[in-house]
Amino acid sequence: MMMNPTKANFLNSISLFVMGLWGYFEVLSPTALIPVVFGVSLFLCFLISTRKPDLNKTVAHIAVLLTLIILLALVGMRLPKSLDAGGLGLVRVLVMIGSSSLSITSFIKSFIDARRKIV
């Protein structure tokens, strides 16, 4: 059974936030804070969707867009560098890619299920 999109988004937001902060404190590079910004943004989407269910559809689309952007950035730009460097940086990137992939997958499944209910 697949995790629901709200829980997957929450898990992803926490993962991005924690792994980004860990990376920042390890290397002291401001670019390590990019996942933190995305994590906070996704957490705000989570809060809005749980407190204002009437905005859920809009917020879900925003969360998917943010998740897709960070996932592409992690896979396209950060992963190759982390593969070369190895170590805990690679572990952090893989955790963020994994949580973002899980989140995207659960959102897509949810969108497909909602579409099937309409038809």
C-alpha positions in Angstrom: 0.0 0.0 0.0 1.2 3.5 -0.9 1.7 6.2 1.6 -0.9 9.0 1.2 0.4 12.3 -0.4 0.0 14.3 2.8 2.2 12.0 4.9 4.7 11.6 2.0 4.9 15.4 1.6 5.4 15.8 5.4 8.2 13.1 5.4 9.8 14.8 2.4 9.7 18.2 3.9 11.4 17.0 7.1 14.0 15.0 5.2 14.9 18.0 3.0 15.1 20.3 6.1 17.2 18.0 8.3 19.5 16.7 5.5 20.0 20.3 4.2 20.8 21.6 7.7 23.2 18.7 8.3 24.9 19.4 5.0 25.2 23.1 5.8 26.8 22.6 9.2 29.1 20.0 7.7 30.4 22.1 4.8 29.3 25.7 5.7 28.1 26.3 2.1 25.1 28.5 1.6 23.9 26.3 -1.3 23.4 23.5 1.2 20.5 25.6 2.5 18.5 25.2 -0.8 16.9 21.9 0.3 16.1 23.6 3.6 14.1 26.3 1.8 12.3 23.7 -0.2 11.7 21.7 3.0 10.2 24.7 4.7 8.0 25.5 1.7 6.8 21.9 1.5 6.1 21.9 5.2 4.0 25.1 4.7 2.1 23.2 2.0 1.5 20.4 4.4 0.2 22.8 7.1 -2.1 24.6 4.7 -3.5 21.3 3.2 -4.3 20.0 6.7 -5.8 23.2 8.0 -7.7 24.3 4.9 -9.0 21.2 3.0 -10.7 23.4 0.5 -7.3 24.5 -0.8 -5.9 20.9 -0.9 -6.0 20.6 -4.7 -4.1 23.8 -5.3 -1.6 23.2 -2.5 -1.0 19.6 -3.8 -0.1 21.0 -7.3 2.3 23.5 -5.7 3.9 20.8 -3.6 4.3 18.6 -6.7 6.0 21.4 -8.6 8.4 22.2 -5.7 9.1 18.5 -5.2 9.8 18.0 -8.9 12.2 21.0 -9.0 14.2 19.8 -6.0 14.2 16.2 -7.2 15.6 17.3 -10.7 18.2 19.5 -9.0 19.3 16.8 -6.7 19.6 14.1 -9.4 20.9 16.4 -12.1 23.3 18.6 -10.2 24.1 17.3 -6.8 24.1 13.6 -7.3 27.0 13.5 -9.8 29.2 15.6 -7.4 28.2 13.5 -4.4 29.0 10.3 -6.3 32.5 11.6 -6.9 33.0 12.7 -3.3 31.2 9.8 -1.6 30.9 9.7 2.2 28.0 11.1 4.2 27.3 13.8 1.6 26.2 11.0 -0.8 24.0 9.4 1.9 22.3 12.8 2.5 21.6 13.3 -1.2 20.3 9.7 -1.6 18.0 10.2 1.4 16.6 13.4 -0.1 16.2 11.8 -3.6 14.5 8.8 -2.0 12.0 11.0 0.0 11.3 13.2 -2.9 10.8 10.2 -5.2 8.3 8.7 -2.7 6.5 12.0 -2.5 6.2 12.5 -6.2 5.1 8.9 -6.7 2.3 9.2 -4.0 1.1 12.5 -5.5 1.0 11.0 -9.0 -0.9 8.0 -7.8 -3.3 10.3 -5.9 -3.9 12.4 -9.1 -4.6 9.2 -11.2 -7.0 7.9 -8.5 -8.8 11.2 -8.4 -9.1 11.3 -12.2 -10.5 7.8 -12.3 -13.2 8.8 -9.8 -14.3 11.6 -12.2 -14.5 9.4 -15.3 
